[in-house]
Amino acid sequence: MILTVTLNAALDVTYFVDRLVPRASHRVDTVHERAGGKGVNVSRVLAALGRPTTVTGLAGGPTGTVLRAELRAAGLRDELLPIAGDSRRTVTVVSREDGDATVFNQSGPRVQPADWADFTAWYAQLIRHAAVVVLCGSLPPGLPPDAYGQLVTLAAAAGAATVLDTSGPPLLAALSAGPDVIKPNAAELAAVTGHRDIAAAAAELRALGARAVVVSCGPDGLYALTPQASWRATPPERLSGNPTGAGDACVAALAAGLASGTPWPDTLREAVALSAAAVPCPVAGDFDADLYHRFRTTVTVEDVHDAHTDR
Ligand SMILES: O=P(O)(O)OC[C@@]1(O)O[C@H](CO)[C@@H](O)[C@@H]1O
């Protein structure tokens, strides 16, 4: 089983407009509302691939009730821990004309120390059944900055591999716990390391404790730095739509690859195929199955033999 952890679960609201214009008012012709937060999206993708998966994390209040009902209606196994605070909403505005998505993420409800203690105890039970634990998204206020580090340490002690997709201080604070894979995007990588050379920045995060670093580079695909080698994986074509869930589809493939012991080049091919196939879908957590099957055979994976691979 692959356990996904969403500490800042959300009700994701997606608006579609013809063209987003700052300082103008807009007619919203289509609205989607559903349970989200990165880990939830990862579980949606895994479930669609037929992989057993469980959703945990924190959710509460009226918004938490709505998002949990939607999650269950979607057929996902809901093991979210209830908290007193009201879960957040996020708003994504997709501008059809230019294919861009603008995302507004609320910071989330304040989590009390007792909630965190209850969650770590609950998580310690759940990881006993997990081969891989996926830890994703921002931390809501009130959680310790090393929350993900604590969860990585508990998972490792239970024999589960970990994939971490977060940014900023929570990412930096988790590295010394030794996550098996981290998946920053290029902007997040530059923000935590202070420089834009992707290979050098990824090497810096490996030196701080991450075993493998997979960097998502939007329409250019992925760069991966692992203990064995480094690779670039490139999609066959650029697509437009809503790229919001593409990173989550990528993480789902990384987790599935870890769970199955798949060789890195094949895992990266899957990750690029799935994330590219997510872009044309209106909401995060979905992917186009036909495109995915087409891309699996057309993604290019090249061994880049750069100076940062210690082999
Ligand atoms: O504030 P975070 O946790 O970083 O990001 C939250 C979020 O925008 O990410 C997902 C898309 O990746 C959305 O489903 C979700 O609500």
PDBQT file of the ligand as one rigid body, heavy atoms in Angstrom, charges set to zero:
ROOT
HETATM    1  O1  LIG A 401      -0.349  24.868  -0.498  1.00  0.00    +0.000 OA
HETATM    2  P1  LIG A 401       0.200  23.581  -1.087  1.00  0.00    +0.000 P 
HETATM    3  O2  LIG A 401      -0.061  22.431  -0.164  1.00  0.00    +0.000 OA
HETATM    4  O3  LIG A 401       1.636  23.686  -1.470  1.00  0.00    +0.000 OA
HETATM    5  O4  LIG A 401      -0.531  23.342  -2.459  1.00  0.00    +0.000 OA
HETATM    6  C1  LIG A 401      -1.898  23.063  -2.493  1.00  0.00    +0.000 C 
HETATM    7  C2  LIG A 401      -2.374  22.759  -3.880  1.00  0.00    +0.000 C 
HETATM    8  O5  LIG A 401      -2.448  23.941  -4.661  1.00  0.00    +0.000 OA
HETATM    9  O6  LIG A 401      -1.558  21.849  -4.563  1.00  0.00    +0.000 OA
HETATM   10  C3  LIG A 401      -2.355  20.956  -5.339  1.00  0.00    +0.000 C 
HETATM   11  C4  LIG A 401      -1.825  20.909  -6.720  1.00  0.00    +0.000 C 
HETATM   12  O7  LIG A 401      -0.507  20.426  -6.713  1.00  0.00    +0.000 OA
HETATM   13  C5  LIG A 401      -3.782  21.398  -5.174  1.00  0.00    +0.000 C 
HETATM   14  O8  LIG A 401      -4.671  20.330  -5.184  1.00  0.00    +0.000 OA
HETATM   15  C6  LIG A 401      -3.674  21.962  -3.800  1.00  0.00    +0.000 C 
HETATM   16  O9  LIG A 401      -4.709  22.432  -3.164  1.00  0.00    +0.000 OA
ENDROOT
TORSDOF 0
